Amino acid sequence: MNESQLFTADELPVVETRNAQADGQVVLACEHASAAIPASLEGLGLAPEARLSHVAWDPGALEVAEHMAAALNAPLVASRVSRLVLDCNRPPEAPDAIPEVSEVHEVPGNRGITQTARAIRAAEIYEPFHARLGQVLDSVLVSAREPVLVTVHSFTPVYRGKPREVEIGFLHDADSRLVDALLAHAGQGPLAGRDVRRNAPYGPGDGVMHTLRRHGEARGLLHVMIEIRNDLIGTEATQADIGRRLATALQSALDGLAPASPSAGHR
């Protein structure tokens, strides 16, 4: 595999901003929006079914985020590279940022990766994504509005043979303000009847808080990571429905919160 030049011209850019001219308060991010693997990595040696499975990306998450972006007048920053190449929701030095095994699937192209190859992936994938997200958040701050960071993910209904009953998870680390507000009325309104939980199916101990910590906690911003069970968002209709419901729930939660001070929070 050639890792001296990861991407061809037609595979670039590795990150894109959708709804870029939006001027709402919310900024959306989708770190696992794509299953694309650069041709230079020869599919990472994966079988076709693994390359398109949930281990490679978050099915439906980008489409849900797009509907949320439209409803909330929000910009959306999305990665265009599979998380198996490099997971933008992990520090580049973390072992699971470039996994050798993901759930039950071995990733031959990541086995024994050199530090040089790891650094190339970080420079060409991780850094552009986080630089763009930081720029978008900073542009909202410049306009004298306090941005709210929302990352959108999906998860498999069966993991390592164990079914998951939770349908929607609102995740947070030390700062629970926005999740508290979302959960306060989860049993009614647009999410009524859904199995909605805090820090499920993942939580801070699972290493999934990197983007929230780097861009949300570091700026003292309200933030949440949303996880949606992917069997609920398998069609255009369900993606639109869940996207609109989440946008309504999020806006209601924000309306019930006093504006946060830009200087507050974790530094």
N, C-alpha and C positions, 0 to 999 in steps of 0.2 A: 504494500500500500504506500502511495506517495503522500506524505504529510508535509512536504515542504511548501506546497501550494494547495490548500484545501479546496478552494472554490474556483469554478470557471466563471466567466463573465455572466453567463445566463443564470447562474445560481445565486447571484448577488442581487440585492442586499440581503444580509442575514437577519435584519430586523426591519420592521415597517411600522409606521404610525397610520392608523386608520382614523377617519373622522378628525383629521389633524386640525381643522379650523374650528372645532367645537370650543365653546368658551364656558362650559359648565364647571362646577366645582370638583366633580369626581374625575379621577384619572384611573383608567382601567389598564391592567397588564395581563398578558397571557403568555407565560413562559414556555408552555408545552403545547403550542398551537399547531405544530407541524410534525409530521413523521419523516420529513425529507432528510436524506443522508447524502452528503456530497459524493459525486461519482468517484473522486480520488480515493475514497475509503472503501470502495467495492462492496457496498452494502454491509460493512462491518462483519461480513461472513455469516450473516443471519439468514435463516430460512424465511421465505416470503411471508408466511403467516405471522412470524414474530415481528417483521418489519412494519406490518400494518396493525399490530395489536396495541393494546393500551400500554404496554411497556415502552413503546416508542414515542407516544404522544398522549394527549388527553382528548379522545374523540368527543366532538360536540362542544368543547369548551370555547373555541374561537367563535363559533356561530352564536352561542349564548351571549358571549361578551359583545359581539357586534349588535345584537338586539338591545342589550343594556346600554351600549354607547349611544344608540339612536334615541332611546327613551330618555336618557339622562343628559343629552347634549355633551357627551364626554369623549375625549380622545382615548384611543386604545393603542397601546404599544404591544406588539406581538413578535415573538421569535419565529423565524422561518426554518429552523433547524431542529432535528430530532433531539430529544433529551438524552438519547443513548450516545450521541456524539459528544455533547456536553450539556449538562443540566443547568440552565441559567438560574434555577432556584436553589443552588448549592454554591458554597465557596469553591473556586476552581481547585483548591488543594484537597478538598474532601474526597475520600475514596469513592463515594457514590456519585460524585459529579461526573465521572466517566466510569460507569459500572462494568465490571467483568461478568457479572451475573445480575439479571433483573427479574425478580420473582423466580420463575422456573426456567428462564431462557438464558443460556450462556451467550456472551457477546464476544466472539473470537477476536474481532478487530480491536477490542479494548484490552485484550490480555497482554500483560507485560509492556504496556505503553511507556515510552521513555519520557523523561522529564521535559525534553525538548519538544516532543510531540504534544505533550499536555499543555505546555506553555503556548504553542501555536494555536491550539484550539481555544484556549482562554483568551488570547489576544484577538482572534478573529470572530469569536462567537459571544463569549461572556461580556467582554469589555464594551463592544458596540451596543449590546442590548441594554446594559445598565447605564451607559452614558446617555442613550436616547431617553430612557425612562427618567433619569435625573433631569435632563433638559426639559422634558415636558412638565414635570412637577415644578421646576423652577420657573417656567414660563407662567404657570398659574399663580405662583407667589408674586411675581412681578406685577401682575394685574390686580394686586391688592386683595386677592381672594385666598382663603386657606384651602389648599387642595386636600382631597380625601383619596387615599390609595386603596384600590380594590383589585385584588388578583383573583383570576377565575380559573378553576381547574375542574376536571372530572375524574371519577374513580370507578374501578371495575366493581360490579355487584358481587363477584365471587373472587376472593383473593386467597391463593394457596389452598383452594378447596373449601374455604369457609365463606358461607353467604353473609352478606352485610345487609342489615335491615335499614340502617340510616339512609335517608334519601338526600338530605342537604346538610352540609356541615359549615358552620361559621367558625373559623379558626383565628386564634390570637395567641400572643405570648404575654408579656408583662402588662401591656395596655389593653384592657378589655372594654373600653368605653363604647366603641361602636358595636361590638358583639353583644354587650349587655342590652343596648337599645334595640338591636335586631331581635333578640330572643324575648324581649319583654312582651311582644305582641305576636310571636310566631304562631300561636294557636288560633289566631284569628286573622282576618284580612287576606292578602293574596297568597299566603303560605298555609292557610288553614287546611288541615287534613294531611299535611306532609309530615314525615318523620324528620324533624329538624333538631340538630344537636350542636352543642358546643364542643369544639376540638375533637371532631369525629369526621371521618374514620382515622384521622391523624391528629397529632398534637405537637407541642413544642419538643417533646422528647424524641420525635421522629426525624428531626433535622429539616423540617419543611418551612421554617420561618425566615429563611435568608433574605428574600426580597423585602418582606415586611420590616425586618430589622434594619436592613441597609437603607431603605428609602422612607419607611414610615416612622419607626421608632427614632431613627437618627435625626429626623426633622421635627419630631414631636407631633406628627400628623395623626388624625383619625385614620384607622386602617382596618382591613379585614381580608382574610383569604377565604374564598367561597369554594367549596367542594360540592359537586353535583354527581350523583350516581349516574353513570353514562347510559344505562338502559332507559332512563327517563328523558333523554335528549337525543334519541337516535334518528329523528326525522326533522324536516324543516319546520313542521307545525309545532312539535313539542319544544324545539329549540327556541322558537319565537315565543311560545307561551311561557316557558320557564324564564326566559330572558326578561320579558315584560313584568312577570310577577316579582322577580328579584329586584328589578329596578324600582318598582313601586314600594316594595318593602324597605329597600335601602333609602329611598327618598323620605319615607315616613320616619325612619329612624333618625335621619339627619335633621329633619324638621323639629324633632323632639329634643335635640341636643343643642346646648349653647355653643356658639362658635369657639373653637379651641384657639388659644394664643399661639402664634408662630414660635414663640420662645419657650413654650411649655414642652414637657416630655423628656425623653431620654437624650442625653448628649454623650 
